[in-house]
Amino acid sequence: MNQIGTTSWNLVLDTFKKIWGYDDFRSPQGEIVSSLLAQKDALIIMPTGGGKSICFQLPALLQTGLTLVVSPLVALMENQVQELRQLNLSAALLHSELPASQRRLTMQALAQQKLRLLYLSPETLLSAPVWEILSQPQLQINGIILDEAHCLVQWGETFRPAYRRLGAVRPALLQSKPVGTKISVAAFTATADPVAQKTIATVLQLQQPDIYRLNPYRANLHLNVCIAWTPRGRKQKLCKFIQNRPQQAGLVYVRTRRDSEDLAAWFTEMGYATAAYHAGLSATERRAVEASWLSGKMPFVVCTCAFGMGINKPDVRWVIHYHAPLLLSEYVQEIGRAGRDGKPAEALTLISEPTGWLDGEDKQRQEFFAQQMRSQQQTAQQLIKKLPKRGEVNSVARQFPQGAIALSLLHSSGQLHWLDPFHYQIQPRVNKQPINQLAAAKQMHQYLHSKHCRWQFLLTAFGFDKEAANWRCGHCDRCLSK
């Protein structure tokens, strides 16, 4: 804390108590707040429910000037901004679904320097009207926060290519600001293995970041993976699990929008109060489902990965993966929504039998994902021959259907350099990196079929080897079967 001095640290604690009502921080919240107030770069890995958002919201509110929070999902931004506004704090959000009038008001407040926190997606940050205001010399920007930073790794090479351009944002903004201006960059996530940590730090061009890593282990969260031999058997296991836990709050995760709608309709027919939740719903529809679930009117929701990021409900007693996620980081994110109140909670994953003869769905899903990754990579390599050596991302995206994704893949394989967030330069031939996503999908498969303690596997996978040595949690299905 000594970077700030005692008097101002008392101010930090007073503000913390006044706004959020807590007397003191949980470790390492205080150290992170101190680090961000000193405008240092940082990489923070804290389990879901560990109080990450306070760590960047508090420093932003204590400084004059603006902090940008780059966030992946509209629902996540809406939740955080709503909470801040209820506390009468100067926060706003910008996204493509906003009504024009609201967007105009936020843009005015931004230009007039009335905001402390502005939440936006990578795509909105890099849109021309927003970028134009942010680049004005008089607009003071203190820091850029990348919230849910694992999305950069999970989505940056595929359907959210703007993530790969975020490292060029700080240098470009600094060029338009007065000499000596400092803008810090901090990345927050609940899940990043050593490879993902390196990717985040490299892409964001973090400069000597302070690193805070808490391991994901939760003593109250009981992990279980169960084979469902047929599609019908999978439904029966799910139904039996929920019947045995009447009125307990839970979440059922599926892979696609259609799965969420089909399964929710099936439950509704059986008399359950539930609903489907996915990114295809309007903001109003999403809000209604969230409100029903948070208030307990609806005990569980059938959802895709679009649900849950940043939504805080302490008493979730179970999370079921009706289909296993493709990546271990998604899995840890999603199971982390259970048992935030510290009371026992269960995480059940249903999988097909390993051969896939009786139910080939899981296998098909994995193969489809791998095939998609490979074909995108091939498209990128073919496109490199047609592209100008130096060019502009929007014109490439207009000219080629997969243009923006191809550029992000070339960046990830070290074949392209961003001159600024909008212009690229193709590098001379380099050794191409392997596709990280495929290795990560393989790791998920190993986890599901591992014979050892599940928590030990997760600790090792996320780089906590010391803690994982000789580890037995004693409460996962593997430990209990022994």
N, C-alpha and C positions, 0 to 999 in steps of 0.2 A: 504493500500500500504506500510505501514511502515515496513513490514517484509523485504523489499528489500533495502530501503534507497533511498534518492532522486536522487543521481547520476545515479544509475543503473535504477531507474524508468524512468529517462529521456532517457536512452538508449533504454528501452522497447518501449517508445512512438516514438522515432526516427525510430526504426526498423519497427514499425507498419506503420508509415507514408511512409517510404521508400518502403516497400514491397506492402502494400495494399492501400496507398494513403489517409488514414484517419487521421485526426488530433487527435481525441480522441475516447475512447471506448464508446459504449452504455452500460448502466447499465444492468446486472452485469458483462459484459465482463472483465473489468479491475480487479475486485475482483477475478474472476476465474483464469485469467492469473497469478496474484500474488500468489494465492493458489497453482497452479501447479508448479510455479518457486520455491516455498518453499517446494516442493516435499511432499505435503499433499495429502491424499486420498480425493476424491470428488465425489459427485453425483449431476449431473446437469440436470435439466428439463427446457428446453427452447422451446417455440413454433417453429415450422418449419419456417425457414427463419429468425431466430433470430441471425444468425452469430455464430453458435456453433463451426464450424471447426476452425475458427481463434483462438478461446480460447485455443485449444491444439496445433495448428500448430506453433503459435508464441513462446510459451515457449520451444517447441522442437528445434526450429531453434536458440534460444538464448543460449542453453546449449551445452556443448560438450557431445558426447555420443549419444545413440540411443533411440528414442521413438517408441514403437510398437503401431500401430493402428489396432485394431481388428475390421474388418468391414464385414457385412453380404453378400454384393453382389458385384460381379465383376464390374458391371457397375458403382457402387458408388465409388469403389476404383479407377477405371480408370479415372473417372471425376476429382476426387480430385488430383490425382497424375499428371494428364495432366496439370491442372491449376498451380500446384506448379512448375512443370518443365518449364512451359512458363515463370515463374518468376525466372528461373535459380536457383532453390532451390534443395538441395540434398535429394530428395524423390524417393522411388521406391515401386514397389508392387510385390507380389508373389501370383500367383493363378494357379489352375490346367490347365487352358486353355492357359497359356503362351507357346510360342515356346521354345524348349529346349535351344537354344542359348541365348535367352534373360534371361531365368531362371538362366543359368550358370553365366552370367555377374552379375546379381543381387546378387547371392550367393557369388560371389567373392568380390563385393563391400561391402557386409555385413560382411564377414570374415575380410576384410581389414579396417573395421571401417570407411568407407567413407560415410555412410548414417546418416542423422539426423532423417528421418522419414521412417518407413517401414510399408506399408499397407499389411495386410494379413487376410485371413479368419481364424476362430477358427481351422478348419480342417488342414490348411496349417501350422499354428503355432505349432500344435501338431504332424506334420509329422516328421519322424526320421531325414532326412537330415537337415531340418531347426532347429529342436530342438538341434541337435548336435552342430551347430555353435553358437546358442544363449547361450548354456551352457558353452562355453569356458570362463575360468576365466578372461581373459584379455578383453573380449568384454563388454564394459560399457553400461548398460541399465538403463536409468533414470526413465522411466515410461511406463505403459501399459494403453492405452486408449481403452475403449470399446465404439465404436461409434454405434449409433442406438441400445442402450442397451435394448430397449423393445423386441428386437428379442430373447434375452436370455429367456425372459418369454414366448413369443409367440411360439417360435420354439424349445426351449431347451429340451422340454420333448418329442418331436415328431420327426420331420425329420432332426433336426440339433443337435444331442445329445452331440456333442463336446462342446457346450456352457456350459453344466453343469459341465465340468471339468476345466473351466477357473480359478476357485478359488484356484486350486492347483498349478497354474503356478508360481505365485510370490514366495511362499516358496521353490519350487523346484529350481528355478533359483538362489535364494539367497544362497542355499547350495553350488552352484558351484562358487560363487563370493567371492572376498576378504572380510574378516571380517569387519563389519561396513558399508557395502554397503547398500544403500537405493534404493528401487524401489517403486514408488508410483503407485496407481491404481485409475483411474477416469472413471466414466461411464457417457455418454452423451445420452440423448434422448429427443424427443419432447413430448412423452406421457408415463406416468407411474402413475397409480393410487396408493393409499397407499399400497395395497397388492403387486403390482409389484415393488414398491420402496424397500419394505422389502426383496422381493425375490432377487433383484439385489444386494442389500447390503450384504445379507447372502451368496449367491452363490459366489460372488467375494471376500468374506472375507474382506470387506472394514474396515479400522481401523480408528475410530473416524472421519468419513468423514466430510468435509465442505459440506453443502447442499445448493444448489441454486435452488429455484423453482419459475418459472414464470407461471401464469395461462394461459390457452390456448385461452382466449377470444380474438376475433378479431372483432372490431366494423364494419369493412367493409365487413364481410363475412356473407351472408344471407342464413340461413339454411331452407330447405324445404323437407318434406317427403310426397310422393304422392302415392296413391294407384293406381295400374294398374290392372284392373279387369280380364284381360285375357292376354295370351302371346302376342297376336296380338296387344292388346291395349298398352302393354308395349313398343313395337317397335314404335307404332304410336306416343306415348308421347315423346319418345326419339327423333324421327325424327322432330316433330313439334318444340321441344325446340331448336334443332340445326338450323333448318330453320329460326327461329326468331332471330338468332344471327349470321348472315353471317360473315365469316372470323374472328370471335373472337377465340382466343386461348382457348382450353379446353382439358379435359381428360374424357374418358368414361371408368369407371372401371367395369370389369366383374370378375367372380370367377375362370374360368378355361382357359387353353390355347385354347381349342376347341371353347369356347364361343367367345374368342377374334378373332379367325380366321374367324368364321362364320359371326360375326357381321361386321367385317372389309370388308369381301367380299361383303356383302349385301350393305354397304355404297358405295363401289367402283362401283358396278353395277349401283347405282343411280347417279354416276358422282362425288362423293366426293373424294377429295384427302386425303386419310387416310391409315393407316396400322395397323396390329396387332402387339402387343409387348408382349413377355412373355419370361420366363427363358429358353425355348427350342430353342430360336434363337441363332445363332453363334454371337460372339463378333462383327464381321464385320456388320452383319445384324442389331444388336441392335444399334450400332454406327450410321448407316445410318438413321434409324428411328429417333433417338434422334436429329441428325443434321438437318433433314428436319423439325422437329417440332420446334426446338429452333430457326431456321432461319425464320419460318413463312410460309415455302413452303407448309407445311401440317398443317392445323389449329388445328386438333385434332387427338389423337391416341386412339385406342381401346386396353386397356391394362389390364394385371393382376397386382397384388400387386408388381410384380418385377419392375414396372416402377415408377420413380419419386424420389426415395430416394436419396437425395443429388444433384438432378438435379435442377439448379436454373434458373427459367424463371419468371421474375417479373410480366409479363402482362397476366397471365392466368385468364380469366374472369369467367370461370365456371368449375366445376367438377361434373360429373354425376356418381352416382353409379347405374348402370343398374341392378346390384344385390347388395344387402346390404352386407357389410363385416360381418364376423362372430364375430369380436371383436371390441369393442368401440375404443381401442387404434389404430387399423388399420384405422378405420373411421377418427379419428382426424388427423392422419398422412396424409391421402390422401386428405381430404378437405383442409388441411393446404397448399397444393400446389397452391391454388387459391388466387389471390389478394395480392401477396407479395409486390406489388408496393403501397399498401394502398388505391387503388381505389376500388369501389364497385365490389364484385364478388359473384357468386351464387354457392351453393352446393345443388344439388337435388338428393334425393335417391328415387328410384322406388321400391315399395314393393307389394307383392300379397295381396289380401284381407285376413283378419285374419283367416277365416275358412279353406282356402286352397282348397275349393271345385272346384272353377273355374280354379285355377292355383295352383297346389300343389308344384311347383318347389322350392319355398323358404323354405317351410316346410321340403321337402325331403332333401334339402341341410343341414339344421340345424340338422335333425335327423341323417343323414349320418355322420356328424362331431361328434355328441355326441356318436354314436355307435362306431366310429373309436377310439375315446378316451378311451371308456370303454374296448374295446377288447384289446387295447395295454396294458392297466392297468392289465387286466386278464393274458395276456401273461407274463408280468413282474412278477406277483405273482406266476405263475406256474414255471417260470424259476428259481426263487429264491431257489426252492427245489433241482434243478439239479446243481446249480453253486457251485464251491469251495468257502469256506468262504473268502479266500483271492485269488485274481486272477489278470489277466492282460486283459485289455479291448480288445486289438486286437485279442487275442486268443478266447475270448468269442464271438466276432463279427464274427470270421471265423466259429466257431462251430455252432452258432445259427443264423438263418436268421434275427431275430429282436433283437439280443443280445445287441447291443450298445444302442438302444432305451430303452430296458428293464432296463439296468443299470442306464440310466439317470432318468427313472421314479422311480426306487428304491431310487435314491439319492434325488429326489424331495419329496418323501414321508418319508424321514428321516430313511430309512432302509439300507442305504449304505453310506460309508465314503470314499473319495478319499485319498489314502496314498500319492500319487503324481499324476500328470496328466495321468498316464498310469496304475496305480495299485489301486485296490479297496479293501475294507474290508466290509463284510456284518455285520451290527449291530445286536445286540440282538433285539428281537421283540419290536417295539415301536408303539405308536398310529399313525396309518397312517393318513396323511393329505388328505383332499378332493382334487379332481382334480380342480385346479384353473381355467383351461380353460373353464370348463363347466359353472362355476359361471359367468365368463366373457361373455360367449355367451348369457346367460340369460339376462344380463345387456343390451346388444345390443338390444335384443328384446324389453325390457322395454323402451328404448330410442325411438325406432321407433314408439311405440304405446302410448307414453306419451302425456298427454293433456296439459302439462305445458310448459313454455318457454324452448326451446331446449338448449340454452346456459346455463340456470340455471341448467338443468339436467347434462350437461357436467362438469360444475364447481364442482358440488357436487360429481359426479362420480370420479373426479380426485383429490378429497381431499381438494378443496378450499371452505369449508363450510361457512366460514365467508363472503367471497365475494358473495356466492350464496344466502345468506339470503335476502329475499324480492327482489330478482333480477328479472327484466324483461328487455330483450334486446331491445324489441320494434320493431325488424326487422326480426324475424324468422316467419315461417308460423303460429305457435301457437299464438304468440303475435299479429300478424296482424289480425288473425281471430277474436280476441277479440275486 
